[in-house]
């Protein structure tokens, strides 16, 4: 059994290594870039929330599509089928 003091560190490392967290960080970086560009263009700090909503509305879909194209998911050796498809076999009577 592991000690309780060690579990949070292990959990944090697991989260930091997860692809979901990596995607979150990459998306956050894009939102911060968008915030900076829009703030510069408008001449004042637009704030994170406005930048987030604007980026989602204008750029998120294309950014994700480009990211999927350039960073394909690792192959697991399985198909997209949740269960193997079985073909009916003829009965021999």
N, C-alpha and C positions, 0 to 999 in steps of 0.2 A: 504494500500500500504506500502511495506517495504522501508526502507531508502536505498539509493544506497551504503552507507558505510557498511551496514550489509549484503548485497547480496554477495559480494566476499567471506566473511567469511563462509557463508552458502554454497556457491558453492564449496569452498575448502573442507569443511567437507564432502559434498556429494561425491566429487571425492575421498577423502581419504577412504571413506567407501565402494566405489564401488568395485565389484569383479574384474573388469578389472584392476583397479589400484593395487589391491592386487596381481593379477597375474603378473603384470609388476614388482612389488617389489621382488616377489619370484624369477622370472626369472633373474632379475638383480643381485640378491644375488648369484645365481648359476654361472653367468658369472664372477663375481668378485672372487669366489672361484676357478674357472677354471683358471683365470688370475694368481692368486697367485701360484697355483700348477704348471702351465706351466712355469712361471717365475722362480720358484725354480728349476725345472727340468733342464731348459736351462741355468740358472746362470745369467740371466739378465731380466729386466722388459720388457715384450713383449707388453705392452700397452693395453688399453681397446679395441680398434678397432680390433686388431688382435685376442684378446681373444674372443671377441664377434663373429667374423666370424668363428673362429675355433670351438667354442662351438655350434653355430647354425648347422654347418656342421656335427659335430660328435655326439652331445648329445641332441639337442633340442627335436627331435621327441620322443625319448624314455623317456626323462624327462617329457614331457607333457603327454604321455600315462600313466606313473606311477602316475603323479599328479592327472589325471582324475580318476584313479582307487582308489586312497587314499583320494581324496577330491571331491566326487561326487557333481554335481550341485544341489542346493536345488530344491525340487519338487514344481512346481507351480500348480499342480492339473490339468494340461492340458496334452494333448497328443502332439506328434510331428506333428500332422496333422494341417496345417494352417487353415483349415475349416472343419466343420463336414462333414462326408461322408453320403450322403443320399442314401438310397436304393430305387429303383423305386417301386412304389406301383401299384398293379393291379387296373385297372379301372373297376368299376362295371357299366356296361351299362344297 
